Amino acid sequence: MNKPYDLEERTFLFAKECRNYIKSLSKTTSNIEDGKQLIRSSGSVGANYIEANENLETKIWFLGSKYPEKKLRN
């Protein structure tokens, strides 16, 4: 059994599974309201991961680009 280790893919699959679960529930008022919240929060997990990953790459790029400049001044 192969498990996906790509966290971006796993968060996408989690959000997708949450939506499938919501579809299977009965249409009561509480299920509708809780379902809306679950859909929003499950999607934000992946969005937060992607945003954090992009910021990390940007920080690494800035650190890498300043280092040679600093060396040239010495």
All heavy atoms as a GROMACS GRO file, in nm:
protein
  605
    1MET      N    1   0.084  -0.118   0.000
    1MET     CA    2   0.000   0.000   0.000
    1MET      C    3   0.088   0.124   0.000
    1MET      O    4   0.166   0.147   0.093
    1MET     CB    5  -0.088  -0.002   0.124
    1MET     CG    6  -0.186   0.108   0.131
    1MET     SD    7  -0.305   0.068   0.259
    1MET     CE    8  -0.343   0.228   0.318
    2ASN      N    9   0.080   0.203  -0.103
    2ASN     CA   10   0.162   0.324  -0.113
    2ASN      C   11   0.087   0.442  -0.053
    2ASN      O   12  -0.026   0.471  -0.091
    2ASN     CB   13   0.195   0.355  -0.259
    2ASN     CG   14   0.288   0.252  -0.318
    2ASN    OD1   15   0.364   0.190  -0.245
    2ASN    ND2   16   0.282   0.234  -0.447
    3LYS      N   17   0.151   0.508   0.041
    3LYS     CA   18   0.092   0.627   0.101
    3LYS      C   19   0.158   0.750   0.038
    3LYS      O   20   0.279   0.753   0.024
    3LYS     CB   21   0.117   0.631   0.252
    3LYS     CG   22   0.038   0.532   0.330
    3LYS     CD   23   0.059   0.553   0.477
    3LYS     CE   24  -0.028   0.462   0.558
    3LYS     NZ   25  -0.011   0.484   0.702
    4PRO      N   26   0.078   0.849   0.002
    4PRO     CA   27   0.140   0.971  -0.051
    4PRO      C   28   0.206   1.051   0.062
    4PRO      O   29   0.146   1.072   0.167
    4PRO     CB   30   0.022   1.047  -0.111
    4PRO     CG   31  -0.098   0.996  -0.039
    4PRO     CD   32  -0.066   0.854   0.000
    5TYR      N   33   0.329   1.091   0.042
    5TYR     CA   34   0.400   1.168   0.144
    5TYR      C   35   0.407   1.316   0.110
    5TYR      O   36   0.456   1.394   0.188
    5TYR     CB   37   0.541   1.112   0.165
    5TYR     CG   38   0.536   0.977   0.233
    5TYR    CD1   39   0.556   0.860   0.161
    5TYR    CD2   40   0.507   0.966   0.368
    5TYR    CE1   41   0.550   0.736   0.223
    5TYR    CE2   42   0.501   0.845   0.431
    5TYR     CZ   43   0.522   0.729   0.358
    5TYR     OH   44   0.515   0.608   0.420
    6ASP      N   45   0.358   1.353  -0.007
    6ASP     CA   46   0.356   1.492  -0.046
    6ASP      C   47   0.248   1.563   0.035
    6ASP      O   48   0.129   1.537   0.018
    6ASP     CB   49   0.329   1.504  -0.196
    6ASP     CG   50   0.326   1.647  -0.244
    6ASP    OD1   51   0.385   1.733  -0.177
    6ASP    OD2   52   0.264   1.671  -0.350
    7LEU      N   53   0.289   1.652   0.125
    7LEU     CA   54   0.194   1.715   0.216
    7LEU      C   55   0.092   1.802   0.142
    7LEU      O   56  -0.025   1.808   0.181
    7LEU     CB   57   0.268   1.798   0.321
    7LEU     CG   58   0.187   1.840   0.443
    7LEU    CD1   59   0.119   1.722   0.509
    7LEU    CD2   60   0.275   1.911   0.543
    8GLU      N   61   0.133   1.864   0.035
    8GLU     CA   62   0.040   1.946  -0.043
    8GLU      C   63  -0.070   1.858  -0.102
    8GLU      O   64  -0.188   1.893  -0.097
    8GLU     CB   65   0.115   2.019  -0.153
    8GLU     CG   66   0.035   2.127  -0.221
    8GLU     CD   67   0.120   2.212  -0.312
    8GLU    OE1   68   0.240   2.233  -0.283
    8GLU    OE2   69   0.066   2.257  -0.414
    9GLU      N   70  -0.034   1.744  -0.154
    9GLU     CA   71  -0.132   1.650  -0.210
    9GLU      C   72  -0.222   1.593  -0.100
    9GLU      O   73  -0.343   1.579  -0.117
    9GLU     CB   74  -0.060   1.537  -0.283
    9GLU     CG   75  -0.150   1.433  -0.343
    9GLU     CD   76  -0.233   1.483  -0.459
    9GLU    OE1   77  -0.197   1.585  -0.520
    9GLU    OE2   78  -0.335   1.420  -0.489
   10ARG      N   79  -0.164   1.562   0.016
   10ARG     CA   80  -0.241   1.507   0.126
   10ARG      C   81  -0.343   1.606   0.180
   10ARG      O   82  -0.455   1.568   0.215
   10ARG     CB   83  -0.148   1.461   0.237
   10ARG     CG   84  -0.069   1.336   0.198
   10ARG     CD   85   0.034   1.300   0.301
   10ARG     NE   86  -0.029   1.265   0.427
   10ARG     CZ   87   0.038   1.248   0.540
   10ARG    NH1   88   0.169   1.262   0.542
   10ARG    NH2   89  -0.025   1.216   0.650
   11THR      N   90  -0.307   1.733   0.187
   11THR     CA   91  -0.404   1.832   0.236
   11THR      C   92  -0.517   1.850   0.135
   11THR      O   93  -0.632   1.870   0.174
   11THR     CB   94  -0.336   1.967   0.264
   11THR    OG1   95  -0.271   2.013   0.147
   11THR    CG2   96  -0.237   1.957   0.378
   12PHE      N   97  -0.486   1.839   0.006
   12PHE     CA   98  -0.590   1.845  -0.097
   12PHE      C   99  -0.686   1.727  -0.083
   12PHE      O  100  -0.809   1.744  -0.087
   12PHE     CB  101  -0.527   1.846  -0.236
   12PHE     CG  102  -0.627   1.831  -0.348
   12PHE    CD1  103  -0.712   1.936  -0.380
   12PHE    CD2  104  -0.637   1.713  -0.417
   12PHE    CE1  105  -0.805   1.922  -0.482
   12PHE    CE2  106  -0.730   1.698  -0.518
   12PHE     CZ  107  -0.815   1.803  -0.550
   13LEU      N  108  -0.630   1.606  -0.064
   13LEU     CA  109  -0.715   1.488  -0.048
   13LEU      C  110  -0.800   1.497   0.079
   13LEU      O  111  -0.914   1.452   0.080
   13LEU     CB  112  -0.628   1.362  -0.046
   13LEU     CG  113  -0.558   1.328  -0.177
   13LEU    CD1  114  -0.465   1.208  -0.158
   13LEU    CD2  115  -0.659   1.303  -0.287
   14PHE      N  116  -0.744   1.555   0.185
   14PHE     CA  117  -0.819   1.573   0.309
   14PHE      C  118  -0.940   1.663   0.286
   14PHE      O  119  -1.052   1.631   0.328
   14PHE     CB  120  -0.728   1.632   0.418
   14PHE     CG  121  -0.801   1.670   0.543
   14PHE    CD1  122  -0.851   1.573   0.628
   14PHE    CD2  123  -0.820   1.804   0.576
   14PHE    CE1  124  -0.919   1.608   0.743
   14PHE    CE2  125  -0.887   1.840   0.691
   14PHE     CZ  126  -0.936   1.742   0.776
   15ALA      N  127  -0.920   1.774   0.218
   15ALA     CA  128  -1.030   1.866   0.190
   15ALA      C  129  -1.136   1.799   0.102
   15ALA      O  130  -1.256   1.814   0.124
   15ALA     CB  131  -0.978   1.992   0.123
   16LYS      N  132  -1.090   1.721   0.007
   16LYS     CA  133  -1.182   1.650  -0.083
   16LYS      C  134  -1.264   1.546  -0.006
   16LYS      O  135  -1.385   1.535  -0.027
   16LYS     CB  136  -1.099   1.582  -0.193
   16LYS     CG  137  -1.176   1.530  -0.308
   16LYS     CD  138  -1.079   1.480  -0.415
   16LYS     CE  139  -1.152   1.415  -0.528
   16LYS     NZ  140  -1.059   1.365  -0.630
   17GLU      N  141  -1.200   1.472   0.083
   17GLU     CA  142  -1.270   1.373   0.163
   17GLU      C  143  -1.371   1.438   0.258
   17GLU      O  144  -1.478   1.383   0.283
   17GLU     CB  145  -1.171   1.287   0.242
   17GLU     CG  146  -1.094   1.189   0.157
   17GLU     CD  147  -1.183   1.085   0.092
   17GLU    OE1  148  -1.275   1.033   0.161
   17GLU    OE2  149  -1.163   1.056  -0.026
   18CYS      N  150  -1.337   1.554   0.312
   18CYS     CA  151  -1.430   1.627   0.398
   18CYS      C  152  -1.555   1.666   0.321
   18CYS      O  153  -1.667   1.653   0.373
   18CYS     CB  154  -1.364   1.752   0.457
   18CYS     SG  155  -1.243   1.716   0.585
   19ARG      N  156  -1.539   1.709   0.199
   19ARG     CA  157  -1.654   1.746   0.116
   19ARG      C  158  -1.740   1.624   0.084
   19ARG      O  159  -1.862   1.633   0.086
   19ARG     CB  160  -1.607   1.816  -0.011
   19ARG     CG  161  -1.569   1.959   0.015
   19ARG     CD  162  -1.473   2.013  -0.088
   19ARG     NE  163  -1.440   2.153  -0.066
   19ARG     CZ  164  -1.361   2.199   0.030
   19ARG    NH1  165  -1.305   2.116   0.114
   19ARG    NH2  166  -1.336   2.327   0.041
   20ASN      N  167  -1.676   1.511   0.057
   20ASN     CA  168  -1.752   1.389   0.033
   20ASN      C  169  -1.829   1.345   0.157
   20ASN      O  170  -1.942   1.298   0.147
   20ASN     CB  171  -1.659   1.276  -0.013
   20ASN     CG  172  -1.606   1.299  -0.153
   20ASN    OD1  173  -1.666   1.371  -0.232
   20ASN    ND2  174  -1.493   1.238  -0.183
   21TYR      N  175  -1.769   1.362   0.273
   21TYR     CA  176  -1.836   1.328   0.399
   21TYR      C  177  -1.957   1.417   0.422
   21TYR      O  178  -2.064   1.368   0.460
   21TYR     CB  179  -1.737   1.339   0.515
   21TYR     CG  180  -1.802   1.318   0.649
   21TYR    CD1  181  -1.848   1.194   0.687
   21TYR    CD2  182  -1.818   1.425   0.737
   21TYR    CE1  183  -1.907   1.174   0.810
   21TYR    CE2  184  -1.878   1.406   0.860
   21TYR     CZ  185  -1.922   1.280   0.896
   21TYR     OH  186  -1.983   1.262   1.017
   22ILE      N  187  -1.943   1.546   0.397
   22ILE     CA  188  -2.054   1.641   0.417
   22ILE      C  189  -2.171   1.603   0.328
   22ILE      O  190  -2.287   1.611   0.369
   22ILE     CB  191  -2.008   1.785   0.389
   22ILE    CG1  192  -1.901   1.828   0.488
   22ILE    CG2  193  -2.124   1.883   0.389
   22ILE    CD1  194  -1.945   1.830   0.632
   23LYS      N  195  -2.142   1.561   0.205
   23LYS     CA  196  -2.249   1.521   0.112
   23LYS      C  197  -2.329   1.402   0.164
   23LYS      O  198  -2.447   1.388   0.131
   23LYS     CB  199  -2.191   1.488  -0.025
   23LYS     CG  200  -2.141   1.608  -0.100
   23LYS     CD  201  -2.080   1.566  -0.233
   23LYS     CE  202  -2.017   1.683  -0.302
   23LYS     NZ  203  -1.950   1.642  -0.428
   24SER      N  204  -2.266   1.316   0.244
   24SER     CA  205  -2.333   1.196   0.293
   24SER      C  206  -2.421   1.221   0.415
   24SER      O  207  -2.500   1.135   0.452
   24SER     CB  208  -2.230   1.088   0.326
   24SER     OG  209  -2.158   1.122   0.442
   25LEU      N  210  -2.410   1.337   0.477
   25LEU     CA  211  -2.488   1.367   0.597
   25LEU      C  212  -2.630   1.409   0.562
   25LEU      O  213  -2.656   1.460   0.454
   25LEU     CB  214  -2.420   1.480   0.677
   25LEU     CG  215  -2.282   1.451   0.734
   25LEU    CD1  216  -2.226   1.576   0.801
   25LEU    CD2  217  -2.288   1.336   0.833
   26SER      N  218  -2.720   1.391   0.659
   26SER     CA  219  -2.857   1.437   0.640
   26SER      C  220  -2.860   1.590   0.645
   26SER      O  221  -2.771   1.654   0.702
   26SER     CB  222  -2.948   1.379   0.748
   26SER     OG  223  -2.903   1.418   0.876
   27LYS      N  224  -2.961   1.648   0.585
   27LYS     CA  225  -2.970   1.793   0.571
   27LYS      C  226  -3.041   1.858   0.690
   27LYS      O  227  -3.145   1.919   0.677
   27LYS     CB  228  -3.043   1.831   0.442
   27LYS     CG  229  -2.984   1.772   0.316
   27LYS     CD  230  -2.849   1.829   0.287
   27LYS     CE  231  -2.795   1.772   0.158
   27LYS     NZ  232  -2.655   1.781   0.146
   28THR      N  233  -2.983   1.847   0.809
   28THR     CA  234  -3.037   1.916   0.925
   28THR      C  235  -2.968   2.052   0.936
   28THR      O  236  -2.861   2.074   0.878
   28THR     CB  237  -3.014   1.836   1.054
   28THR    OG1  238  -2.873   1.825   1.077
   28THR    CG2  239  -3.076   1.697   1.045
   29THR      N  240  -3.026   2.139   1.013
   29THR     CA  241  -2.969   2.273   1.029
   29THR      C  242  -2.828   2.267   1.087
   29THR      O  243  -2.737   2.335   1.040
   29THR     CB  244  -3.060   2.359   1.120
   29THR    OG1  245  -3.191   2.359   1.065
   29THR    CG2  246  -3.007   2.501   1.131
   30SER      N  247  -2.810   2.185   1.189
   30SER     CA  248  -2.678   2.178   1.252
   30SER      C  249  -2.575   2.116   1.157
   30SER      O  250  -2.459   2.161   1.153
   30SER     CB  251  -2.684   2.099   1.382
   30SER     OG  252  -2.728   1.967   1.358
   31ASN      N  253  -2.614   2.014   1.081
   31ASN     CA  254  -2.521   1.954   0.985
   31ASN      C  255  -2.482   2.053   0.876
   31ASN      O  256  -2.367   2.055   0.832
   31ASN     CB  257  -2.580   1.829   0.922
   31ASN     CG  258  -2.576   1.710   1.014
   31ASN    OD1  259  -2.513   1.713   1.118
   31ASN    ND2  260  -2.646   1.605   0.976
   32ILE      N  261  -2.575   2.133   0.832
   32ILE     CA  262  -2.545   2.232   0.728
   32ILE      C  263  -2.446   2.336   0.780
   32ILE      O  264  -2.346   2.367   0.716
   32ILE     CB  265  -2.674   2.299   0.677
   32ILE    CG1  266  -2.757   2.196   0.599
   32ILE    CG2  267  -2.643   2.420   0.591
   32ILE    CD1  268  -2.896   2.243   0.562
   33GLU      N  269  -2.473   2.388   0.900
   33GLU     CA  270  -2.384   2.490   0.957
   33GLU      C  271  -2.246   2.433   0.990
   33GLU      O  272  -2.144   2.494   0.961
   33GLU     CB  273  -2.447   2.552   1.082
   33GLU     CG  274  -2.570   2.636   1.053
   33GLU     CD  275  -2.544   2.746   0.954
   33GLU    OE1  276  -2.442   2.818   0.967
   33GLU    OE2  277  -2.624   2.760   0.860
   34ASP      N  278  -2.243   2.316   1.052
   34ASP     CA  279  -2.114   2.254   1.084
   34ASP      C  280  -2.040   2.214   0.957
   34ASP      O  281  -1.917   2.220   0.951
   34ASP     CB  282  -2.134   2.132   1.174
   34ASP     CG  283  -2.180   2.169   1.313
   34ASP    OD1  284  -2.169   2.288   1.350
   34ASP    OD2  285  -2.229   2.079   1.385
   35GLY      N  286  -2.114   2.172   0.856
   35GLY     CA  287  -2.054   2.135   0.729
   35GLY      C  288  -1.987   2.253   0.662
   35GLY      O  289  -1.877   2.239   0.606
   36LYS      N  290  -2.050   2.369   0.667
   36LYS     CA  291  -1.989   2.490   0.610
   36LYS      C  292  -1.856   2.520   0.678
   36LYS      O  293  -1.757   2.553   0.613
   36LYS     CB  294  -2.083   2.610   0.626
   36LYS     CG  295  -2.204   2.607   0.537
   36LYS     CD  296  -2.291   2.728   0.566
   36LYS     CE  297  -2.421   2.724   0.490
   36LYS     NZ  298  -2.506   2.841   0.522
   37GLN      N  299  -1.855   2.507   0.810
   37GLN     CA  300  -1.732   2.536   0.885
   37GLN      C  301  -1.624   2.432   0.854
   37GLN      O  302  -1.506   2.467   0.838
   37GLN     CB  303  -1.761   2.538   1.035
   37GLN     CG  304  -1.642   2.578   1.118
   37GLN     CD  305  -1.676   2.592   1.265
   37GLN    OE1  306  -1.790   2.572   1.305
   37GLN    NE2  307  -1.577   2.626   1.344
   38LEU      N  308  -1.663   2.305   0.843
   38LEU     CA  309  -1.567   2.201   0.811
   38LEU      C  310  -1.507   2.222   0.673
   38LEU      O  311  -1.385   2.207   0.654
   38LEU     CB  312  -1.632   2.063   0.819
   38LEU     CG  313  -1.544   1.945   0.780
   38LEU    CD1  314  -1.423   1.935   0.872
   38LEU    CD2  315  -1.624   1.816   0.782
   39ILE      N  316  -1.588   2.260   0.577
   39ILE     CA  317  -1.539   2.284   0.441
   39ILE      C  318  -1.439   2.400   0.439
   39ILE      O  319  -1.332   2.391   0.379
   39ILE     CB  320  -1.656   2.308   0.345
   39ILE    CG1  321  -1.729   2.176   0.318
   39ILE    CG2  322  -1.608   2.368   0.213
   39ILE    CD1  323  -1.857   2.189   0.241
   40ARG      N  324  -1.472   2.508   0.509
   40ARG     CA  325  -1.380   2.622   0.514
   40ARG      C  326  -1.248   2.586   0.582
   40ARG      O  327  -1.140   2.617   0.533
   40ARG     CB  328  -1.444   2.740   0.588
   40ARG     CG  329  -1.545   2.816   0.507
   40ARG     CD  330  -1.582   2.948   0.574
   40ARG     NE  331  -1.622   2.931   0.714
   40ARG     CZ  332  -1.748   2.911   0.756
   40ARG    NH1  333  -1.844   2.905   0.668
   40ARG    NH2  334  -1.775   2.898   0.883
   41SER      N  335  -1.257   2.518   0.696
   41SER     CA  336  -1.134   2.487   0.770
   41SER      C  337  -1.050   2.382   0.699
   41SER      O  338  -0.927   2.389   0.701
   41SER     CB  339  -1.168   2.442   0.912
   41SER     OG  340  -1.247   2.326   0.910
   42SER      N  341  -1.112   2.285   0.634
   42SER     CA  342  -1.034   2.182   0.566
   42SER      C  343  -0.961   2.240   0.445
   42SER      O  344  -0.849   2.197   0.415
   42SER     CB  345  -1.124   2.066   0.522
   42SER     OG  346  -1.212   2.106   0.419
   43GLY      N  347  -1.019   2.337   0.380
   43GLY     CA  348  -0.952   2.402   0.268
   43GLY      C  349  -0.841   2.494   0.312
   43GLY      O  350  -0.740   2.510   0.244
   44SER      N  351  -0.856   2.553   0.430
   44SER     CA  352  -0.754   2.647   0.476
   44SER      C  353  -0.627   2.576   0.521
   44SER      O  354  -0.520   2.636   0.523
   44SER     CB  355  -0.809   2.735   0.588
   44SER     OG  356  -0.831   2.660   0.705
   45VAL      N  357  -0.636   2.449   0.556
   45VAL     CA  358  -0.516   2.374   0.595
   45VAL      C  359  -0.416   2.373   0.479
   45VAL      O  360  -0.299   2.406   0.495
   45VAL     CB  361  -0.553   2.229   0.637
   45VAL    CG1  362  -0.428   2.145   0.656
   45VAL    CG2  363  -0.636   2.229   0.762
   46GLY      N  364  -0.464   2.337   0.362
   46GLY     CA  365  -0.378   2.334   0.244
   46GLY      C  366  -0.331   2.472   0.203
   46GLY      O  367  -0.215   2.490   0.165
   47ALA      N  368  -0.421   2.569   0.212
   47ALA     CA  369  -0.383   2.706   0.175
   47ALA      C  370  -0.274   2.759   0.267
   47ALA      O  371  -0.180   2.824   0.221
   47ALA     CB  372  -0.505   2.796   0.179
   48ASN      N  373  -0.286   2.733   0.396
   48ASN     CA  374  -0.184   2.778   0.492
   48ASN      C  375  -0.051   2.709   0.467
   48ASN      O  376   0.055   2.771   0.478
   48ASN     CB  377  -0.231   2.753   0.635
   48ASN     CG  378  -0.342   2.845   0.676
   48ASN    OD1  379  -0.361   2.951   0.618
   48ASN    ND2  380  -0.418   2.803   0.775
   49TYR      N  381  -0.055   2.580   0.433
   49TYR     CA  382   0.069   2.508   0.405
   49TYR      C  383   0.139   2.567   0.282
   49TYR      O  384   0.260   2.590   0.283
   49TYR     CB  385   0.041   2.359   0.383
   49TYR     CG  386   0.163   2.285   0.336
   49TYR    CD1  387   0.266   2.255   0.424
   49TYR    CD2  388   0.177   2.247   0.203
   49TYR    CE1  389   0.379   2.189   0.381
   49TYR    CE2  390   0.290   2.181   0.159
   49TYR     CZ  391   0.390   2.153   0.248
   49TYR     OH  392   0.503   2.089   0.205
   50ILE      N  393   0.062   2.592   0.177
   50ILE     CA  394   0.120   2.647   0.054
   50ILE      C  395   0.178   2.786   0.081
   50ILE      O  396   0.289   2.817   0.038
   50ILE     CB  397   0.014   2.652  -0.057
   50ILE    CG1  398  -0.020   2.510  -0.103
   50ILE    CG2  399   0.061   2.736  -0.175
   50ILE    CD1  400  -0.140   2.500  -0.193
   51GLU      N  401   0.105   2.869   0.155
   51GLU     CA  402   0.154   3.003   0.185
   51GLU      C  403   0.281   2.999   0.268
   51GLU      O  404   0.376   3.073   0.243
   51GLU     CB  405   0.046   3.083   0.258
   51GLU     CG  406   0.086   3.226   0.285
   51GLU     CD  407  -0.023   3.305   0.355
   51GLU    OE1  408  -0.134   3.255   0.368
   51GLU    OE2  409   0.007   3.419   0.399
   52ALA      N  410   0.285   2.912   0.367
   52ALA     CA  411   0.404   2.901   0.451
   52ALA      C  412   0.522   2.851   0.370
   52ALA      O  413   0.635   2.896   0.388
   52ALA     CB  414   0.377   2.806   0.568
   53ASN      N  415   0.499   2.758   0.280
   53ASN     CA  416   0.605   2.704   0.196
   53ASN      C  417   0.659   2.810   0.101
   53ASN      O  418   0.780   2.819   0.080
   53ASN     CB  419   0.551   2.584   0.118
   53ASN     CG  420   0.653   2.478   0.098
   53ASN    OD1  421   0.753   2.474   0.168
   53ASN    ND2  422   0.629   2.392   0.003
   54GLU      N  423   0.573   2.891   0.044
   54GLU     CA  424   0.617   2.998  -0.046
   54GLU      C  425   0.698   3.102   0.030
   54GLU      O  426   0.800   3.149  -0.020
   54GLU     CB  427   0.498   3.064  -0.114
   54GLU     CG  428   0.435   2.977  -0.220
   54GLU     CD  429   0.308   3.037  -0.277
   54GLU    OE1  430   0.263   3.143  -0.227
   54GLU    OE2  431   0.253   2.978  -0.370
   55ASN      N  432   0.657   3.137   0.150
   55ASN     CA  433   0.732   3.235   0.229
   55ASN      C  434   0.870   3.182   0.266
   55ASN      O  435   0.966   3.257   0.267
   55ASN     CB  436   0.654   3.272   0.355
   55ASN     CG  437   0.537   3.363   0.325
   55ASN    OD1  438   0.533   3.428   0.221
   55ASN    ND2  439   0.441   3.366   0.414
   56LEU      N  440   0.879   3.054   0.295
   56LEU     CA  441   1.008   2.995   0.329
   56LEU      C  442   1.103   3.002   0.210
   56LEU      O  443   1.219   3.037   0.224
   56LEU     CB  444   0.989   2.851   0.376
   56LEU     CG  445   1.115   2.776   0.417
   56LEU    CD1  446   1.180   2.846   0.536
   56LEU    CD2  447   1.080   2.633   0.451
   57GLU      N  448   1.052   2.970   0.091
   57GLU     CA  449   1.136   2.976  -0.029
   57GLU      C  450   1.183   3.120  -0.055
   57GLU      O  451   1.296   3.142  -0.095
   57GLU     CB  452   1.059   2.923  -0.149
   57GLU     CG  453   1.036   2.773  -0.144
   57GLU     CD  454   0.942   2.723  -0.251
   57GLU    OE1  455   0.895   2.805  -0.333
   57GLU    OE2  456   0.914   2.602  -0.253
   58THR      N  457   1.095   3.217  -0.032
   58THR     CA  458   1.131   3.357  -0.051
   58THR      C  459   1.240   3.399   0.048
   58THR      O  460   1.336   3.465   0.010
   58THR     CB  461   1.008   3.448  -0.034
   58THR    OG1  462   0.907   3.405  -0.124
   58THR    CG2  463   1.041   3.592  -0.060
   59LYS      N  464   1.226   3.357   0.174
   59LYS     CA  465   1.326   3.391   0.275
   59LYS      C  466   1.461   3.330   0.241
   59LYS      O  467   1.565   3.395   0.255
   59LYS     CB  468   1.280   3.342   0.413
   59LYS     CG  469   1.167   3.423   0.471
   59LYS     CD  470   1.123   3.365   0.604
   59LYS     CE  471   1.000   3.436   0.655
   59LYS     NZ  472   0.948   3.376   0.778
   60ILE      N  473   1.460   3.206   0.195
   60ILE     CA  474   1.586   3.141   0.158
   60ILE      C  475   1.650   3.214   0.040
   60ILE      O  476   1.770   3.235   0.037
   60ILE     CB  477   1.562   2.992   0.126
   60ILE    CG1  478   1.528   2.917   0.255
   60ILE    CG2  479   1.683   2.930   0.058
   60ILE    CD1  480   1.482   2.775   0.233
   61TRP      N  481   1.569   3.256  -0.056
   61TRP     CA  482   1.622   3.328  -0.172
   61TRP      C  483   1.686   3.460  -0.128
   61TRP      O  484   1.794   3.495  -0.172
   61TRP     CB  485   1.510   3.354  -0.273
   61TRP     CG  486   1.562   3.420  -0.396
   61TRP    CD1  487   1.622   3.361  -0.502
   61TRP    CD2  488   1.562   3.561  -0.425
   61TRP    NE1  489   1.658   3.455  -0.595
   61TRP    CE2  490   1.623   3.578  -0.550
   61TRP    CE3  491   1.516   3.673  -0.357
   61TRP    CZ2  492   1.637   3.703  -0.608
   61TRP    CZ3  493   1.532   3.797  -0.414
   61TRP    CH2  494   1.592   3.812  -0.539
   62PHE      N  495   1.616   3.533  -0.038
   62PHE     CA  496   1.670   3.660   0.009
   62PHE      C  497   1.801   3.638   0.084
   62PHE      O  498   1.897   3.712   0.066
   62PHE     CB  499   1.572   3.733   0.099
   62PHE     CG  500   1.468   3.811   0.023
   62PHE    CD1  501   1.333   3.790   0.046
   62PHE    CD2  502   1.504   3.906  -0.071
   62PHE    CE1  503   1.237   3.861  -0.024
   62PHE    CE2  504   1.410   3.978  -0.141
   62PHE     CZ  505   1.276   3.956  -0.117
   63LEU      N  506   1.806   3.538   0.168
   63LEU     CA  507   1.929   3.511   0.242
   63LEU      C  508   2.042   3.475   0.146
   63LEU      O  509   2.155   3.519   0.162
   63LEU     CB  510   1.907   3.398   0.342
   63LEU     CG  511   1.823   3.432   0.465
   63LEU    CD1  512   1.799   3.306   0.548
   63LEU    CD2  513   1.892   3.537   0.550
   64GLY      N  514   2.010   3.394   0.047
   64GLY     CA  515   2.111   3.353  -0.051
   64GLY      C  516   2.160   3.468  -0.136
   64GLY      O  517   2.276   3.476  -0.172
   65SER      N  518   2.071   3.562  -0.168
   65SER     CA  519   2.111   3.673  -0.255
   65SER      C  520   2.190   3.779  -0.178
   65SER      O  521   2.271   3.848  -0.235
   65SER     CB  522   1.988   3.736  -0.320
   65SER     OG  523   1.906   3.797  -0.223
   66LYS      N  524   2.171   3.792  -0.048
   66LYS     CA  525   2.244   3.891   0.031
   66LYS      C  526   2.383   3.841   0.069
   66LYS      O  527   2.473   3.920   0.090
   66LYS     CB  528   2.165   3.927   0.157
   66LYS     CG  529   2.042   4.009   0.128
   66LYS     CD  530   1.968   4.043   0.254
   66LYS     CE  531   1.842   4.121   0.222
   66LYS     NZ  532   1.765   4.153   0.341
   67TYR      N  533   2.399   3.713   0.080
   67TYR     CA  534   2.527   3.659   0.124
   67TYR      C  535   2.642   3.694   0.030
   67TYR      O  536   2.744   3.746   0.076
   67TYR     CB  537   2.516   3.507   0.144
   67TYR     CG  538   2.644   3.445   0.191
   67TYR    CD1  539   2.689   3.464   0.322
   67TYR    CD2  540   2.721   3.369   0.106
   67TYR    CE1  541   2.807   3.409   0.364
   67TYR    CE2  542   2.840   3.313   0.149
   67TYR     CZ  543   2.883   3.333   0.278
   67TYR     OH  544   3.000   3.278   0.320
   68PRO      N  545   2.630   3.672  -0.101
   68PRO     CA  546   2.743   3.708  -0.188
   68PRO      C  547   2.771   3.859  -0.188
   68PRO      O  548   2.885   3.900  -0.196
   68PRO     CB  549   2.697   3.663  -0.327
   68PRO     CG  550   2.592   3.562  -0.301
   68PRO     CD  551   2.528   3.602  -0.173
   69GLU      N  552   2.667   3.941  -0.177
   69GLU     CA  553   2.684   4.085  -0.172
   69GLU      C  554   2.766   4.126  -0.050
   69GLU      O  555   2.853   4.210  -0.056
   69GLU     CB  556   2.545   4.151  -0.169
   69GLU     CG  557   2.547   4.301  -0.181
   69GLU     CD  558   2.404   4.355  -0.180
   69GLU    OE1  559   2.322   4.307  -0.257
   69GLU    OE2  560   2.380   4.445  -0.097
   70LYS      N  561   2.740   4.060   0.063
   70LYS     CA  562   2.811   4.088   0.186
   70LYS      C  563   2.959   4.048   0.172
   70LYS      O  564   3.047   4.115   0.219
   70LYS     CB  565   2.745   4.011   0.300
   70LYS     CG  566   2.778   4.061   0.436
   70LYS     CD  567   2.694   3.986   0.539
   70LYS     CE  568   2.704   4.049   0.673
   70LYS     NZ  569   2.628   3.978   0.774
   71LYS      N  570   2.982   3.936   0.105
   71LYS     CA  571   3.120   3.889   0.085
   71LYS      C  572   3.200   3.986  -0.003
   71LYS      O  573   3.318   4.006   0.020
   71LYS     CB  574   3.117   3.752   0.020
   71LYS     CG  575   3.149   3.640   0.111
   71LYS     CD  576   3.164   3.512   0.034
   71LYS     CE  577   3.269   3.429   0.102
   71LYS     NZ  578   3.290   3.302   0.036
   72LEU      N  579   3.136   4.045  -0.100
   72LEU     CA  580   3.205   4.137  -0.191
   72LEU      C  581   3.250   4.264  -0.119
   72LEU      O  582   3.350   4.324  -0.157
   72LEU     CB  583   3.112   4.174  -0.307
   72LEU     CG  584   3.085   4.064  -0.409
   72LEU    CD1  585   2.982   4.111  -0.511
   72LEU    CD2  586   3.214   4.024  -0.481
   73ARG      N  587   3.177   4.305  -0.018
   73ARG     CA  588   3.212   4.428   0.055
   73ARG      C  589   3.338   4.409   0.139
   73ARG      O  590   3.410   4.504   0.164
   73ARG     CB  591   3.096   4.470   0.146
   73ARG     CG  592   2.978   4.520   0.070
   73ARG     CD  593   2.872   4.565   0.164
   73ARG     NE  594   2.748   4.594   0.092
   73ARG     CZ  595   2.633   4.614   0.147
   73ARG    NH1  596   2.620   4.609   0.279
   73ARG    NH2  597   2.526   4.641   0.076
   74ASN      N  598   3.367   4.289   0.185
   74ASN     CA  599   3.482   4.265   0.272
   74ASN      C  600   3.609   4.270   0.198
   74ASN      O  601   3.660   4.257   0.111
   74ASN     CB  602   3.469   4.130   0.344
   74ASN     CG  603   3.360   4.137   0.448
   74ASN    OD1  604   3.326   4.243   0.496
   74ASN    ND2  605   3.304   4.022   0.482
   0.00000   0.00000   0.00000
